[in-house]
Amino acid sequence: MATTTSYPGVYLSEEAVSNFVVSSAATAVPAFAFRKYAWEPSHDGNIFVFNNWAEFLKGQHGNEGEFTYAVSIKLWFMNGGGKCYLFQKSYLDELLNKYDDITLVVAAGTETDIFNQITNFSNRSGYQVFHLLDSANSKIGPADTQSTIMTNYPVLANAAVFYPWGKSQLGNDIPPSAMAAAAIAQADSTLGVWKAPANLIINGVASLKYPVSDDLQGRFNQGKALNMFREYPGSGVILWGARTLEDSDNWRYIPVRRLFNMIETDVRRSLNKVVFETNNPPTWQRVKSALNNYLYSLWQQGALVGNSPQEAWFVEVGKGITMTEGDINQGKLIINLGLAAVRPAEFILLQFSQDIAQ
């Protein structure tokens, strides 16, 4: 508010400090991997960012239809995707350490040697990204079993594998991980990150390279699941599966894992605002109120399960509840969140610890 002056002297204006709030960041920001070959267009660097298809085309020298990574990024923008990254596959660690807005890593046809990097990074705490992986670009036959097809994939809640590869209108191969990213672009923008990216027609995919039957899908829809694309008359190509590589009650489904990734990211970023705040009941109440408001909004949108807020989530913070006197003296703010992800009254527990005495 502007201060009106009428005489020489010192004027004092007091402005109210805005309340602590938890805001949502973008949920679908992919990084597409590519393998660098001498005969590909020259790239000055190993990590690139694009906001639209026109930006991407500027550096392609008219070769945008010849390379798998280009076909993948084109499909992303065709299905409503926004900002994305392109990275040379051996630079995954550098990419994720440098850019904290990335939520998806897309293998985009770069084969299976990206697994070790994915596993190493996924073992770190505090940063969650979801990985979309490709099956081999070959037909699964009657003699193939889950143990032989899926043996090289890690057991990982933050990853999923897709089959089969697709074909574009120009006849180019499309990696299934890129088709999955396109489905996620649609689902996140129209439905929400908590909705499975399935049963949505993927624009830009003319057909599948290999047919998928109910029997074939049934053989691979368990354990380390292989998510399959299907073609139905009059429906086009759609994703017909949404399972992660971890067959556990908590993390079996892609939308559940990605919802928690979103919530963890939003809460951690927002908690940075209370660094240097006094670690006392007024601060705890501000944080608790902000988290309740944030989770109430998600519940209203259908992200959390439960007939009432009490069934959908809880927030705990306070001395004797989440913190001891020793924790408080060390400047630790510890918060427990319980979220109903699959069934009412069944909670997955998250704990956040913020050092506010820095």
SERO-317414 format. One record per residue (C-alpha): x, y, z; residue in one letter; residue number from 1. Coordinates in steps of 0.2 Angstrom, whole numbers. Last residue first. Layout:
SERO-317414
<east=X, north=Y, up=Z, res=a, n=NUM>
...
END
This chain:
SERO-317414
<east=103, north=-114, up=46, res=q, n=358>
<east=91, north=-117, up=60, res=a, n=357>
<east=76, north=-122, up=50, res=i, n=356>
<east=82, north=-140, up=47, res=d, n=355>
<east=67, north=-148, up=38, res=q, n=354>
<east=61, north=-166, up=41, res=s, n=353>
<east=47, north=-173, up=31, res=f, n=352>
<east=39, north=-190, up=35, res=q, n=351>
<east=27, north=-198, up=23, res=l, n=350>
<east=16, north=-212, up=28, res=l, n=349>
<east=5, north=-222, up=16, res=i, n=348>
<east=-12, north=-223, up=23, res=f, n=347>
<east=-26, north=-236, up=22, res=e, n=346>
<east=-42, north=-227, up=29, res=a, n=345>
<east=-51, north=-227, up=12, res=p, n=344>
<east=-42, north=-238, up=-1, res=r, n=343>
<east=-29, north=-233, up=-14, res=v, n=342>
<east=-19, north=-218, up=-10, res=a, n=341>
<east=-25, north=-213, up=7, res=a, n=340>
<east=-12, north=-201, up=13, res=l, n=339>
<east=-3, north=-199, up=30, res=g, n=338>
<east=8, north=-185, up=32, res=l, n=337>
<east=21, north=-183, up=47, res=n, n=336>
<east=30, north=-167, up=50, res=i, n=335>
<east=47, north=-165, up=58, res=i, n=334>
<east=55, north=-147, up=60, res=l, n=333>
<east=73, north=-149, up=66, res=k, n=332>
<east=82, north=-134, up=73, res=g, n=331>
<east=93, north=-144, up=85, res=q, n=330>
<east=84, north=-138, up=100, res=n, n=329>
<east=68, north=-144, up=92, res=i, n=328>
<east=74, north=-161, up=89, res=d, n=327>
<east=81, north=-163, up=107, res=g, n=326>
<east=64, north=-157, up=114, res=e, n=325>
<east=57, north=-172, up=104, res=t, n=324>
<east=48, north=-170, up=88, res=m, n=323>
<east=33, north=-179, up=79, res=t, n=322>
<east=20, north=-179, up=93, res=i, n=321>
<east=28, north=-174, up=109, res=g, n=320>
<east=32, north=-157, up=102, res=k, n=319>
<east=22, north=-154, up=86, res=g, n=318>
<east=17, north=-159, up=69, res=v, n=317>
<east=5, north=-172, up=62, res=e, n=316>
<east=-5, north=-170, up=46, res=v, n=315>
<east=-19, north=-183, up=41, res=f, n=314>
<east=-26, north=-188, up=25, res=w, n=313>
<east=-41, north=-196, up=16, res=a, n=312>
<east=-52, north=-203, up=29, res=e, n=311>
<east=-52, north=-188, up=40, res=q, n=310>
<east=-55, north=-177, up=25, res=p, n=309>
<east=-71, north=-186, up=22, res=s, n=308>
<east=-78, north=-199, up=10, res=n, n=307>
<east=-60, north=-205, up=6, res=g, n=306>
<east=-48, north=-207, up=-8, res=v, n=305>
<east=-36, north=-194, up=-12, res=l, n=304>
<east=-33, north=-186, up=-30, res=a, n=303>
<east=-52, north=-183, up=-33, res=g, n=302>
<east=-51, north=-164, up=-36, res=q, n=301>
<east=-59, north=-161, up=-19, res=q, n=300>
<east=-45, north=-172, up=-11, res=w, n=299>
<east=-31, north=-162, up=-19, res=l, n=298>
<east=-39, north=-146, up=-13, res=s, n=297>
<east=-40, north=-153, up=5, res=y, n=296>
<east=-22, north=-159, up=3, res=l, n=295>
<east=-16, north=-141, up=0, res=y, n=294>
<east=-27, north=-133, up=13, res=n, n=293>
<east=-21, north=-146, up=26, res=n, n=292>
<east=-3, north=-143, up=22, res=l, n=291>
<east=-5, north=-124, up=24, res=a, n=290>
<east=-14, north=-126, up=41, res=s, n=289>
<east=0, north=-138, up=47, res=k, n=288>
<east=14, north=-126, up=42, res=v, n=287>
<east=5, north=-111, up=50, res=r, n=286>
<east=2, north=-122, up=66, res=q, n=285>
<east=20, north=-128, up=67, res=w, n=284>
<east=26, north=-110, up=65, res=t, n=283>
<east=14, north=-104, up=79, res=p, n=282>
<east=19, north=-119, up=90, res=p, n=281>
<east=38, north=-115, up=89, res=n, n=280>
<east=53, north=-118, up=78, res=n, n=279>
<east=56, north=-99, up=75, res=t, n=278>
<east=58, north=-97, up=56, res=e, n=277>
<east=76, north=-98, up=49, res=f, n=276>
<east=70, north=-110, up=35, res=v, n=275>
<east=51, north=-109, up=34, res=v, n=274>
<east=51, north=-105, up=15, res=k, n=273>
<east=61, north=-121, up=11, res=n, n=272>
<east=46, north=-131, up=17, res=l, n=271>
<east=37, north=-126, up=1, res=s, n=270>
<east=49, north=-135, up=-10, res=r, n=269>
<east=48, north=-150, up=1, res=r, n=268>
<east=29, north=-150, up=1, res=v, n=267>
<east=28, north=-148, up=-18, res=d, n=266>
<east=41, north=-162, up=-22, res=t, n=265>
<east=33, north=-174, up=-10, res=e, n=264>
<east=16, north=-171, up=-16, res=i, n=263>
<east=21, north=-173, up=-34, res=m, n=262>
<east=31, north=-189, up=-31, res=n, n=261>
<east=16, north=-196, up=-21, res=f, n=260>
<east=4, north=-193, up=-36, res=l, n=259>
<east=17, north=-201, up=-47, res=r, n=258>
<east=18, north=-217, up=-37, res=r, n=257>
<east=-1, north=-218, up=-36, res=v, n=256>
<east=-3, north=-214, up=-54, res=p, n=255>
<east=9, north=-228, up=-60, res=i, n=254>
<east=1, north=-242, up=-50, res=y, n=253>
<east=10, north=-256, up=-39, res=r, n=252>
<east=17, north=-244, up=-27, res=w, n=251>
<east=8, north=-247, up=-10, res=n, n=250>
<east=2, north=-265, up=-12, res=d, n=249>
<east=19, north=-270, up=-19, res=s, n=248>
<east=23, north=-276, up=-37, res=d, n=247>
<east=37, north=-264, up=-41, res=e, n=246>
<east=41, north=-262, up=-59, res=l, n=245>
<east=26, north=-250, up=-61, res=t, n=244>
<east=9, north=-254, up=-68, res=r, n=243>
<east=-2, north=-243, up=-79, res=a, n=242>
<east=-9, north=-254, up=-93, res=g, n=241>
<east=-20, north=-252, up=-109, res=w, n=240>
<east=-12, north=-237, up=-117, res=l, n=239>
<east=-21, north=-233, up=-133, res=i, n=238>
<east=-19, north=-234, up=-152, res=v, n=237>
<east=-34, north=-230, up=-162, res=g, n=236>
<east=-52, north=-231, up=-156, res=s, n=235>
<east=-62, north=-236, up=-170, res=g, n=234>
<east=-57, north=-254, up=-170, res=p, n=233>
<east=-46, north=-257, up=-155, res=y, n=232>
<east=-27, north=-256, up=-155, res=e, n=231>
<east=-18, north=-260, up=-139, res=r, n=230>
<east=-3, north=-253, up=-130, res=f, n=229>
<east=5, north=-264, up=-116, res=m, n=228>
<east=12, north=-262, up=-99, res=n, n=227>
<east=25, north=-275, up=-95, res=l, n=226>
<east=23, north=-279, up=-76, res=a, n=225>
<east=37, north=-284, up=-64, res=k, n=224>
<east=25, north=-295, up=-55, res=g, n=223>
<east=9, north=-296, up=-65, res=q, n=222>
<east=2, north=-291, up=-81, res=n, n=221>
<east=14, north=-300, up=-92, res=f, n=220>
<east=4, north=-316, up=-96, res=r, n=219>
<east=-12, north=-307, up=-96, res=g, n=218>
<east=-6, north=-295, up=-110, res=q, n=217>
<east=-2, north=-310, up=-121, res=l, n=216>
<east=-19, north=-318, up=-118, res=d, n=215>
<east=-29, north=-302, up=-121, res=d, n=214>
<east=-20, north=-301, up=-138, res=s, n=213>
<east=-6, north=-288, up=-143, res=v, n=212>
<east=-1, north=-286, up=-161, res=p, n=211>
<east=16, north=-281, up=-166, res=y, n=210>
<east=22, north=-265, up=-175, res=k, n=209>
<east=8, north=-254, up=-168, res=l, n=208>
<east=-2, north=-242, up=-179, res=s, n=207>
<east=-3, north=-224, up=-185, res=a, n=206>
<east=3, north=-216, up=-169, res=v, n=205>
<east=3, north=-197, up=-171, res=g, n=204>
<east=-11, north=-193, up=-158, res=n, n=203>
<east=-12, north=-206, up=-144, res=i, n=202>
<east=-30, north=-211, up=-140, res=i, n=201>
<east=-33, north=-211, up=-121, res=l, n=200>
<east=-38, north=-227, up=-112, res=n, n=199>
<east=-23, north=-226, up=-100, res=a, n=198>
<east=-13, north=-212, up=-92, res=p, n=197>
<east=-20, north=-218, up=-75, res=a, n=196>
<east=-27, north=-203, up=-65, res=k, n=195>
<east=-18, north=-196, up=-50, res=w, n=194>
<east=-7, north=-184, up=-61, res=v, n=193>
<east=-23, north=-175, up=-66, res=g, n=192>
<east=-37, north=-177, up=-78, res=l, n=191>
<east=-35, north=-165, up=-93, res=t, n=190>
<east=-17, north=-159, up=-93, res=s, n=189>
<east=-10, north=-174, up=-83, res=d, n=188>
<east=-19, north=-187, up=-94, res=a, n=187>
<east=-14, north=-179, up=-110, res=q, n=186>
<east=4, north=-177, up=-106, res=a, n=185>
<east=4, north=-194, up=-98, res=i, n=184>
<east=-2, north=-202, up=-114, res=a, n=183>
<east=12, north=-194, up=-124, res=a, n=182>
<east=25, north=-200, up=-111, res=a, n=181>
<east=18, north=-217, up=-114, res=a, n=180>
<east=20, north=-216, up=-133, res=m, n=179>
<east=38, north=-210, up=-130, res=a, n=178>
<east=41, north=-225, up=-119, res=s, n=177>
<east=34, north=-236, up=-132, res=p, n=176>
<east=48, north=-231, up=-144, res=p, n=175>
<east=41, north=-224, up=-161, res=i, n=174>
<east=48, north=-232, up=-177, res=d, n=173>
<east=46, north=-221, up=-192, res=n, n=172>
<east=33, north=-226, up=-206, res=g, n=171>
<east=28, north=-208, up=-211, res=l, n=170>
<east=11, north=-210, up=-202, res=q, n=169>
<east=21, north=-215, up=-187, res=s, n=168>
<east=23, north=-233, up=-181, res=k, n=167>
<east=23, north=-240, up=-164, res=g, n=166>
<east=34, north=-251, up=-152, res=w, n=165>
<east=26, north=-264, up=-141, res=p, n=164>
<east=27, north=-264, up=-126, res=y, n=163>
<east=30, north=-253, up=-111, res=f, n=162>
<east=41, north=-253, up=-95, res=v, n=161>
<east=38, north=-244, up=-79, res=a, n=160>
<east=49, north=-235, up=-67, res=a, n=159>
<east=48, north=-226, up=-50, res=n, n=158>
<east=43, north=-241, up=-40, res=a, n=157>
<east=58, north=-251, up=-45, res=l, n=156>
<east=62, north=-269, up=-47, res=v, n=155>
<east=76, north=-267, up=-60, res=p, n=154>
<east=73, north=-273, up=-78, res=y, n=153>
<east=85, north=-286, up=-85, res=n, n=152>
<east=74, north=-301, up=-81, res=t, n=151>
<east=59, north=-294, up=-89, res=m, n=150>
<east=58, north=-304, up=-106, res=i, n=149>
<east=66, north=-320, up=-99, res=t, n=148>
<east=56, north=-321, up=-83, res=s, n=147>
<east=40, north=-315, up=-90, res=q, n=146>
<east=40, north=-329, up=-103, res=t, n=145>
<east=43, north=-330, up=-121, res=d, n=144>
<east=38, north=-346, up=-130, res=a, n=143>
<east=22, north=-339, up=-138, res=p, n=142>
<east=32, north=-325, up=-145, res=g, n=141>
<east=36, north=-307, up=-140, res=i, n=140>
<east=39, north=-297, up=-156, res=k, n=139>
<east=55, north=-286, up=-157, res=s, n=138>
<east=60, north=-268, up=-152, res=n, n=137>
<east=65, north=-273, up=-135, res=a, n=136>
<east=54, north=-265, up=-121, res=s, n=135>
<east=56, north=-247, up=-118, res=d, n=134>
<east=57, north=-238, up=-101, res=l, n=133>
<east=47, north=-223, up=-94, res=l, n=132>
<east=56, north=-217, up=-78, res=h, n=131>
<east=48, north=-207, up=-64, res=f, n=130>
<east=57, north=-194, up=-54, res=v, n=129>
<east=58, north=-192, up=-36, res=q, n=128>
<east=71, north=-181, up=-26, res=y, n=127>
<east=73, north=-182, up=-7, res=g, n=126>
<east=82, north=-198, up=-5, res=s, n=125>
<east=94, north=-206, up=-17, res=r, n=124>
<east=91, north=-224, up=-23, res=n, n=123>
<east=83, north=-218, up=-38, res=s, n=122>
<east=99, north=-211, up=-45, res=f, n=121>
<east=108, north=-227, up=-44, res=n, n=120>
<east=94, north=-237, up=-51, res=t, n=119>
<east=92, north=-225, up=-66, res=i, n=118>
<east=110, north=-225, up=-70, res=q, n=117>
<east=111, north=-244, up=-70, res=n, n=116>
<east=96, north=-245, up=-81, res=f, n=115>
<east=102, north=-234, up=-95, res=i, n=114>
<east=110, north=-248, up=-103, res=d, n=113>
<east=93, north=-255, up=-109, res=t, n=112>
<east=91, north=-247, up=-126, res=e, n=111>
<east=91, north=-229, up=-131, res=t, n=110>
<east=73, north=-230, up=-139, res=g, n=109>
<east=66, north=-215, up=-130, res=a, n=108>
<east=72, north=-219, up=-113, res=a, n=107>
<east=60, north=-206, up=-106, res=v, n=106>
<east=64, north=-198, up=-89, res=v, n=105>
<east=49, north=-190, up=-81, res=l, n=104>
<east=47, north=-176, up=-67, res=t, n=103>
<east=61, north=-164, up=-72, res=i, n=102>
<east=59, north=-147, up=-62, res=d, n=101>
<east=75, north=-150, up=-52, res=d, n=100>
<east=87, north=-147, up=-66, res=y, n=99>
<east=106, north=-148, up=-62, res=k, n=98>
<east=107, north=-164, up=-52, res=n, n=97>
<east=95, north=-173, up=-64, res=l, n=96>
<east=104, north=-168, up=-79, res=l, n=95>
<east=121, north=-172, up=-72, res=e, n=94>
<east=116, north=-190, up=-67, res=d, n=93>
<east=108, north=-193, up=-84, res=l, n=92>
<east=123, north=-187, up=-94, res=y, n=91>
<east=127, north=-204, up=-102, res=s, n=90>
<east=110, north=-203, up=-111, res=k, n=89>
<east=114, north=-187, up=-121, res=q, n=88>
<east=100, north=-176, up=-115, res=f, n=87>
<east=84, north=-168, up=-122, res=l, n=86>
<east=73, north=-158, up=-110, res=y, n=85>
<east=54, north=-154, up=-111, res=c, n=84>
<east=42, north=-139, up=-109, res=k, n=83>
<east=25, north=-143, up=-114, res=g, n=82>
<east=15, north=-158, up=-119, res=g, n=81>
<east=-1, north=-157, up=-128, res=g, n=80>
<east=-1, north=-173, up=-138, res=n, n=79>
<east=7, north=-167, up=-153, res=m, n=78>
<east=21, north=-159, up=-142, res=f, n=77>
<east=26, north=-176, up=-135, res=w, n=76>
<east=24, north=-185, up=-152, res=l, n=75>
<east=37, north=-173, up=-159, res=k, n=74>
<east=48, north=-176, up=-145, res=i, n=73>
<east=48, north=-195, up=-148, res=s, n=72>
<east=50, north=-193, up=-167, res=v, n=71>
<east=65, north=-182, up=-164, res=a, n=70>
<east=73, north=-194, up=-151, res=y, n=69>
<east=71, north=-208, up=-164, res=t, n=68>
<east=80, north=-200, up=-178, res=f, n=67>
<east=75, north=-197, up=-196, res=e, n=66>
<east=59, north=-187, up=-195, res=g, n=65>
<east=68, north=-171, up=-188, res=e, n=64>
<east=81, north=-171, up=-201, res=n, n=63>
<east=78, north=-153, up=-208, res=g, n=62>
<east=93, north=-145, up=-201, res=h, n=61>
<east=88, north=-151, up=-183, res=q, n=60>
<east=93, north=-136, up=-173, res=g, n=59>
<east=78, north=-124, up=-176, res=k, n=58>
<east=66, north=-139, up=-176, res=l, n=57>
<east=66, north=-140, up=-157, res=f, n=56>
<east=61, north=-122, up=-155, res=e, n=55>
<east=47, north=-124, up=-167, res=a, n=54>
<east=41, north=-140, up=-158, res=w, n=53>
<east=38, north=-130, up=-141, res=n, n=52>
<east=47, north=-126, up=-125, res=n, n=51>
<east=63, north=-135, up=-128, res=f, n=50>
<east=78, north=-138, up=-117, res=v, n=49>
<east=95, north=-146, up=-121, res=f, n=48>
<east=108, north=-156, up=-112, res=i, n=47>
<east=123, north=-164, up=-120, res=n, n=46>
<east=131, north=-149, up=-129, res=g, n=45>
<east=133, north=-141, up=-146, res=d, n=44>
<east=123, north=-154, up=-155, res=h, n=43>
<east=128, north=-159, up=-173, res=s, n=42>
<east=115, north=-168, up=-183, res=p, n=41>
<east=118, north=-187, up=-182, res=e, n=40>
<east=132, north=-196, up=-192, res=w, n=39>
<east=144, north=-197, up=-178, res=a, n=38>
<east=131, north=-205, up=-166, res=y, n=37>
<east=125, north=-198, up=-149, res=k, n=36>
<east=112, north=-209, up=-140, res=r, n=35>
<east=97, north=-199, up=-135, res=f, n=34>
<east=87, north=-198, up=-119, res=a, n=33>
<east=71, north=-188, up=-117, res=f, n=32>
<east=68, north=-178, up=-102, res=a, n=31>
<east=50, north=-175, up=-97, res=p, n=30>
<east=41, north=-161, up=-87, res=v, n=29>
<east=24, north=-168, up=-83, res=a, n=28>
<east=19, north=-163, up=-65, res=t, n=27>
<east=21, north=-144, up=-66, res=a, n=26>
<east=22, north=-137, up=-48, res=a, n=25>
<east=9, north=-136, up=-35, res=s, n=24>
<east=8, north=-123, up=-22, res=s, n=23>
<east=10, north=-125, up=-3, res=v, n=22>
<east=6, north=-109, up=7, res=v, n=21>
<east=14, north=-100, up=21, res=f, n=20>
<east=4, north=-84, up=24, res=n, n=19>
<east=9, north=-67, up=16, res=s, n=18>
<east=18, north=-55, up=27, res=v, n=17>
<east=7, north=-40, up=31, res=a, n=16>
<east=15, north=-23, up=26, res=e, n=15>
<east=19, north=-9, up=38, res=e, n=14>
<east=23, north=8, up=32, res=s, n=13>
<east=33, north=20, up=42, res=l, n=12>
<east=36, north=38, up=37, res=y, n=11>
<east=51, north=48, up=41, res=v, n=10>
<east=51, north=67, up=40, res=g, n=9>
<east=46, north=82, up=29, res=p, n=8>
<east=27, north=84, up=28, res=y, n=7>
<east=13, north=78, up=17, res=s, n=6>
<east=17, north=61, up=12, res=t, n=5>
<east=4, north=47, up=7, res=t, n=4>
<east=11, north=30, up=9, res=t, n=3>
<east=7, north=17, up=-5, res=a, n=2>
<east=0, north=0, up=0, res=m, n=1>
END
